[in-house]
Amino acid sequence: MKSIYDSLRSLRVSGVLDVGEYESRVISLIKEQIGNGQVLLGLSGGVDSSVCAALLAKAVPGKLHCIFVDTGLMRKNEGDEVEAAFEGRDLNFIRVDAESRFLGKLAGVTDPEAKRKIVGEEFIRVFEEEARKLSGVDFLAQGTIYPDVLESGADGKKVIKSHHNVGGLPADIGFKGIVEPLWCLYKPEVRELGYLLDLPAALTERQPFPGPGLSLRCIGEVTKEKLDILRDADAIFRAELEASGIEANQYFAVITGLRSVGIQDGNRAYGYVLALRAVKTTDFMTAEFVPLPYEFLGRVVERITSEVRAITRVVYDITGKPPGTVEWE
């Protein structure tokens, strides 16, 4: 179905995109699409959803309902941090605890494309249920950006991977329409728009996080045990990298589907293999691995294997994009 935002395509293909002009034009389109209706947004606290929220609040004040779905697939303490970040703001913020629901749907699933579609559909179902509790919600907003569209096969491109907000939506979404005001923007342009909308740097500078969350960084079956292990290890790696001053655009840990023999307290241990990933990029369509110093890697590995006992081995991913993607799944 053709989107009302297709009219923005000319700004994308004409060369360098003026974000200020984009903001002005997209606000007019939002007003036209929403009219007297109400709009529902899934607010994760990431860059895309936060900028989308600020843009919608400016375009249609008083008509925006922001729902934060706590899927149980977030990073360590992230649910509480997101809620705290939006406390006192002019948003109708609703937090939904849906961890058991998502983990139940993902039980036994190992295929990454299946994970994406399951999480995408479950997001929509949660939104529908919450929307029925609200009066007159007509539209669903999404923070879809241009790389999501391209990687999901739009504009004649081959499908690299389906994004939950592009390829994973069910046909019967239960809303009059989808509001996608960021779909013509690359990540740096989304951040620039966030600056224009006076969002704090704590939100605009957050590194990307996939919609399906840690389910894509938990190779194989997704379980609460593996997620908790991953959360603890990932938090150590991110904290160490941020404290080091090393520049990276995206960095995270992946709990692989492999186990490896190790030694803990002089005894044999059989734990998980953890992979670390850090990349530099300008547009997230291509990326290079960050050459982390061995001294830094050694310190991180020592902390992870001593503080997260379920991890017995750590490796560092030096694959660029292409041939790989930033995420493992």
GIMO-V299483 format. One record per run of one state. SS is the DSSP state (helix for helix, strand for strand, loop for the rest). FROM is the first residue (numbers start at 1). LEN is the number of residues. If there is no record, write none. Layout:
<<SS | FROM | LEN> <SS | FROM | LEN>>
//
This chain:
<<loop | 1 | 3> <helix | 4 | 10> <loop | 14 | 5> <helix | 19 | 16> <loop | 35 | 3> <strand | 38 | 5> <loop | 43 | 4> <helix | 47 | 13> <loop | 60 | 4> <strand | 64 | 7> <loop | 71 | 7> <helix | 78 | 8> <loop | 86 | 6> <strand | 92 | 6> <loop | 98 | 1> <helix | 99 | 8> <loop | 107 | 5> <helix | 112 | 21> <loop | 133 | 4> <strand | 137 | 5> <loop | 142 | 4> <helix | 146 | 6> <loop | 152 | 25> <strand | 177 | 3> <loop | 180 | 7> <helix | 187 | 10> <loop | 197 | 4> <helix | 201 | 4> <loop | 205 | 8> <helix | 213 | 4> <loop | 217 | 1> <strand | 218 | 1> <loop | 219 | 5> <helix | 224 | 21> <loop | 245 | 5> <strand | 250 | 15> <loop | 265 | 2> <strand | 267 | 14> <loop | 281 | 6> <strand | 287 | 3> <loop | 290 | 4> <helix | 294 | 14> <loop | 308 | 3> <strand | 311 | 6> <loop | 317 | 4> <strand | 321 | 1> <loop | 322 | 8>>
//
